[in-house]
Amino acid sequence: MEILVFLGYFGAILVGLILGLIGGGGSILTLPILVYLLGVDAVTATGYSLFIIGITSFVGTLRNANEKKIDFKIGLLFTIPTLLSLYFTRLVIFPAIPGEILSIGDFFLMKPMAIMILFAAVMLVASYSMIKGRKDEETEKKTTNFAKLSVTGLGVGLLSGLVGAGGGFIIIPALVFFAYLPMKNAVATSIFIIAVNSLLGFTGDIGKHEMDWPFLLLFSSLSIVGIFIGIYLTRFISGTQLKKGFGWFVLIMGTFILLKEIFL
């Protein structure tokens, strides 16, 4: 048990490290770490994940803003539909999901199990996007596609609300292809969007679950250490290669979670 706790808190540093390096992916690790290593209930863990990712991203945003990497205008335009979707999901959709979703004979699909299966499916989709990679090119200035950006924002909000994920693996491609931001600016702007979405989305959970604040603050502090390391390492490490390597890791993790929840 002690080794699992140690690995869980080491994972907290890794969450921030990945978030700082590639502008997303941290929340993909947070939920499994909380549930499988630290024993947090899956339903409660989605709210915890929003807080941890939110506060970690907020600190990273302060650092990136100081280096003038963030496009705040594009970030806010993306954030508005995302927030509306996320807040509605946490306040209305998520609480409306019954504890027992489906029963077939001796098989019962309970809410925590459904959350982890959905999360595993998201991980598999995300891993494909990361492994496939995207061409990072300095494109000429084009008109931002606000319609596609807004629709993507609504989808990110729904996803974040259901599984506690920041959605960086969706946000970054949207910023690159619909807002035409260079990759480094897209990463920094993604961290800003995740910070706003996650922290405000977390407010929908306050009062609904008992919060272990000492635990949350400790985990978040370690994650913040990680994001500072990650932001610093962006000067030396190729984000493209890291994203592919992390993509393979996410693929393995997602497959493991899916098999564990369904068959083990």
Secondary structure, DSSP 8 states (H G I E B T S, - for coil): -HHHHHHHHHHHHHHHHHHHHHSS-HHHHHHHIIIIIS---HHHHHHHHHHHHHHHHHHHHHHHHHTT---HHHHHHHHHHHHHHHHHIIIIIHHHS-SEEEEETTEEEEHHHHHHHHHHHHHHHHHHHHHH-------------HHHHHHHHHHHHHHHHHH----HHHHHHHHHHTS---HHHHHHHHHHHHHHHHHHHHTTTBTTB---HHHHHHHHHHHHHHHHHHHHHTTTS-HHHHHHHHHHHHHHHHHHHHHHHHH-
